[in-house]
Amino acid sequence: MATGILGKKLGMTHLFVDGKLVPATVIEAGPCPILQVKTVEKDGYSAIQIGFGDKKKSRINKPEAGKAAKNGKAVKQVVREVRLDDGQEVDVEKDLDVNIFADVASVDVVGVSKGRGFSGVVKRWGFGGGRASHGGDWERKPGSIGMCADPGKTIKGKKMPGQYGNKRITMRNLQVLEIDVEKSLIVVKGGVPGPKGGHVFIRSTNKLG
């Protein structure tokens, strides 16, 4: 069966594990219906297309409505493909749920980090800044970004002000602390990218989906 599922970050909490207080993130994972099956013969690779969260009727376009009428399933907010091994069979009528991680010790969580807009080097990269006295006048400035006469340019990749956040981030090897199949919840150790209510993709560690 597939090794990944879509979900929604509900927030953070803490749990006692072996007598120690550890931070944890609660994620609503699934259920995710299988919207489409792709095969090697027809598409060149083997995968399934899963969805999560019903989309408002006012936001559904004609292609989405046509596909929903064809497969008999509601239009979803988030749709993603999950790769399968060649020849692996799936039950299209059965939704994926958090139970696929019942015997999994750790997972990878993929999400989009909070967008913080255009930020300076102190906020974006943690620069210390300059002195705040004796006429410094560069408390939150990056300082020199150039070189001497040779090569006389700014090196590619130099840490500078710019867009901060709103990037795809993968948190790897997060320990699975608890699973609640009835409520479709999975609790992982540590934090995951994105705000409360943000959509994430959960997969078994070292499995590409």
C-alpha positions as CSV (number, residue, x, y, z in Angstrom):
1,M,0.0,0.0,0.0
2,A,1.0,3.6,-0.4
3,T,3.5,5.0,2.0
4,G,2.1,8.6,2.2
5,I,-1.0,10.5,3.2
6,L,-2.2,14.1,3.3
7,G,-3.2,15.9,6.5
8,K,-3.7,19.1,8.4
9,K,-1.6,20.5,11.2
10,L,-3.8,21.1,14.2
11,G,-1.2,22.5,16.6
12,M,1.5,21.7,19.1
13,T,1.3,20.2,22.6
14,H,3.6,18.2,24.8
15,L,3.6,14.6,26.0
16,F,5.5,12.6,28.7
17,V,7.7,9.9,27.0
18,D,9.8,7.7,29.3
19,G,9.4,10.2,32.1
20,K,10.6,13.1,29.9
21,L,8.5,16.0,28.6
22,V,8.8,16.3,24.8
23,P,7.2,18.7,22.4
24,A,4.8,17.2,19.9
25,T,2.7,18.2,16.9
26,V,-0.9,16.9,16.4
27,I,-1.8,16.2,12.7
28,E,-5.2,15.3,11.3
29,A,-4.1,12.7,8.7
30,G,-6.7,11.6,6.2
31,P,-8.9,9.9,5.4
32,C,-7.8,10.4,1.8
33,P,-9.8,8.9,-1.1
34,I,-8.0,7.5,-4.1
35,L,-9.0,9.8,-7.0
36,Q,-7.0,8.3,-9.8
37,V,-4.6,5.4,-10.5
38,K,-1.7,5.8,-12.9
39,T,-0.1,2.8,-14.5
40,V,3.2,2.1,-16.3
41,E,1.3,1.1,-19.4
42,K,-0.7,4.3,-19.7
43,D,1.2,6.9,-17.9
44,G,4.8,5.6,-17.8
45,Y,4.9,5.2,-14.1
46,S,2.9,3.7,-11.2
47,A,1.2,6.1,-8.8
48,I,-2.1,7.0,-7.1
49,Q,-3.7,10.4,-6.8
50,I,-5.1,11.1,-3.3
51,G,-7.1,14.1,-2.0
52,F,-7.8,15.7,1.4
53,G,-10.5,18.1,2.5
54,D,-13.6,18.9,0.6
55,K,-13.5,21.9,-1.6
56,K,-16.3,24.5,-1.5
57,K,-18.8,24.3,-4.4
58,S,-18.3,27.9,-5.2
59,R,-14.6,27.3,-5.9
60,I,-15.0,24.2,-8.1
61,N,-14.2,24.7,-11.8
62,K,-15.6,22.7,-14.7
63,P,-12.6,20.3,-15.2
64,E,-12.7,19.5,-11.5
65,A,-16.5,19.0,-11.6
66,G,-16.2,16.7,-14.6
67,K,-13.5,14.6,-13.0
68,A,-15.6,14.3,-9.8
69,A,-18.6,13.2,-11.8
70,K,-16.5,10.6,-13.6
71,N,-14.9,9.0,-10.5
72,G,-17.9,9.6,-8.2
73,K,-15.9,11.3,-5.5
74,A,-16.0,14.9,-4.1
75,V,-13.6,17.5,-5.3
76,K,-10.7,17.9,-2.7
77,Q,-8.8,21.0,-1.5
78,V,-5.4,19.3,-1.8
79,V,-4.5,16.7,-4.4
80,R,-1.2,14.9,-4.5
81,E,0.4,11.9,-6.2
82,V,2.0,9.1,-4.3
83,R,4.4,6.8,-6.1
84,L,3.8,3.0,-6.0
85,D,6.1,0.1,-6.8
86,D,5.6,-1.2,-10.3
87,G,2.8,-3.8,-10.3
88,Q,1.6,-2.9,-6.9
89,E,-2.2,-3.2,-6.6
90,V,-4.5,-0.8,-4.7
91,D,-8.1,-0.9,-3.7
92,V,-9.6,2.3,-5.3
93,E,-12.8,2.0,-3.2
94,K,-10.9,2.1,0.1
95,D,-9.7,5.4,1.5
96,L,-6.2,5.8,2.9
97,D,-6.2,6.5,6.7
98,V,-3.7,7.0,9.4
99,N,-3.6,3.3,10.1
100,I,-1.0,2.9,7.3
101,F,1.5,4.2,9.9
102,A,0.5,1.7,12.6
103,D,3.8,-0.2,12.5
104,V,6.0,2.8,11.5
105,A,8.4,4.2,14.1
106,S,9.2,7.5,12.3
107,V,7.9,9.6,9.4
108,D,8.8,12.6,7.2
109,V,6.5,15.6,7.2
110,V,6.5,17.9,4.2
111,G,4.9,21.3,4.4
112,V,5.2,25.0,3.5
113,S,6.8,27.3,6.1
114,K,5.1,30.4,7.3
115,G,5.7,33.3,5.0
116,R,7.2,36.4,6.7
117,G,7.6,38.6,3.7
118,F,10.7,40.7,2.8
119,S,13.0,40.5,5.9
120,G,16.5,41.9,6.8
121,V,19.5,39.9,7.6
122,V,19.0,40.0,11.4
123,K,15.5,38.4,11.2
124,R,16.2,36.2,8.2
125,W,19.7,34.9,9.0
126,G,20.2,35.8,12.7
127,F,23.0,38.3,12.1
128,G,24.2,40.1,15.2
129,G,24.2,43.5,13.6
130,G,26.5,46.4,14.5
131,R,27.1,48.4,17.7
132,A,24.3,50.6,18.9
133,S,26.5,53.3,20.2
134,H,29.4,55.6,19.2
135,G,27.9,56.5,15.9
136,G,27.6,53.0,14.5
137,D,24.3,53.7,12.6
138,W,24.2,50.1,11.3
139,E,22.5,48.1,14.1
140,R,20.6,45.8,11.7
141,K,22.6,46.1,8.6
142,P,24.6,43.3,6.9
143,G,27.9,45.2,6.6
144,S,30.2,44.7,3.6
145,I,28.9,42.3,1.0
146,G,31.7,42.7,-1.6
147,M,35.2,41.6,-2.2
148,C,38.6,43.3,-2.8
149,A,39.7,44.2,-6.3
150,D,40.0,40.5,-7.1
151,P,37.5,39.1,-7.9
152,G,35.6,42.3,-7.1
153,K,32.1,40.9,-6.9
154,T,29.5,39.5,-4.4
155,I,29.8,35.8,-4.1
156,K,26.7,33.8,-5.2
157,G,24.7,32.6,-2.2
158,K,25.7,35.5,0.1
159,K,23.3,35.8,3.0
160,M,21.3,39.0,2.3
161,P,17.9,40.6,2.9
162,G,15.0,39.0,0.9
163,Q,12.0,36.7,1.0
164,Y,11.8,34.9,4.3
165,G,9.6,31.8,4.7
166,N,6.9,30.4,2.4
167,K,9.3,27.6,1.3
168,R,8.7,23.8,1.0
169,I,10.4,22.2,3.9
170,T,10.8,18.5,4.8
171,M,11.2,17.5,8.4
172,R,12.8,14.1,8.4
173,N,12.7,11.1,10.8
174,L,10.2,12.5,13.2
175,Q,9.3,9.9,15.9
176,V,5.6,8.8,15.9
177,L,4.4,9.2,19.5
178,E,0.7,8.3,19.2
179,I,-1.9,7.3,16.6
180,D,-5.7,7.6,17.0
181,V,-7.4,5.8,14.2
182,E,-10.9,6.7,15.2
183,K,-10.1,10.5,15.2
184,S,-7.6,10.2,12.3
185,L,-4.8,11.8,14.3
186,I,-1.1,11.2,14.4
187,V,1.2,12.8,17.0
188,V,4.8,13.3,16.1
189,K,7.8,14.5,18.2
190,G,8.9,18.0,17.5
191,G,7.5,20.7,15.2
192,V,6.4,20.6,11.6
193,P,6.5,23.4,9.0
194,G,3.5,25.7,8.5
195,P,0.8,27.4,10.6
196,K,-2.1,25.8,12.4
197,G,-4.5,24.6,9.7
198,G,-1.8,24.3,7.1
199,H,-1.8,21.2,4.9
200,V,1.1,18.7,5.1
201,F,2.1,15.5,3.5
202,I,3.2,12.6,5.8
203,R,5.2,9.7,4.5
204,S,7.3,6.8,5.9
205,T,10.9,7.9,6.5
206,N,13.2,7.3,3.5
207,K,10.2,6.7,1.2
208,L,9.7,9.1,-1.6
209,G,6.1,10.0,-2.4
